[in-house]
């Protein structure tokens, strides 16, 4: 063998260890050689000259927040006090004059109902023939709340009946594959438009006939809104039993609402005439009777007009 090879085989090879490179210790103010980016969290490394905290930990003192600086300013305190006083005055002004535009107090009266009243009122709407006393009860010249008198008008049943009628109409249209949001909106807007026309026509008729009555606009909305209860019953029976069930239930509800409106409105319209000493067979009293009959007769017609197209 070659002498060089024997020498290489006879002598053990020395293992080469990686050379240790001495990393200089970073001095204060110098960047870490292994750091890829500058540390921007310290104000001292950026040279901003932030003062050290009294604890000597090397952290800059926390500056005061803008809110604290704003509140500490006397001018800002005066502005805030002035703004608070203006807001309080505005709220007081709105509370005093809100009844001129929205009769909140009266609306609270019409929604003062309970479960017992709702059950009795629904029974009265479907079976008015069994009711005898139709006089509204008063307490110190003020009508009692509806929950204490079943004859008092309310807005809870008409409002809930209107919403339920729209939902039932959507259900009827869906069962016939004719449902669409536009058609449902048209159904709701048409029912609301007819109700508005009814109220305006009755108010105009009362003005022309010169009827002095305590019947308010909200009372009219309440009385005219009761017909939605019968409309719901007719449409539901039509969905369950077809046209026969629809006509039977709707016919019953139409007669019931006619009797209900006659017995209710005659106390509101004709009673004032009797109190004024107008003869029963006088011309003006006859006009009031015709007006009462017309309002009552319009309810069944509108009930059929707003529901007949929902039954196929």
PyMOL commands that set and color helices and strands:
alter all, ss='L'
color gray80, all
select helices_A, chain A and resi 3-10+66-71+74-101+104-110+115-126+128-130+146-148+156-175+181-209+217-225+227-275+283-305+308-310
alter helices_A, ss='H'
color red, helices_A
deselect
rebuild
show_as cartoon
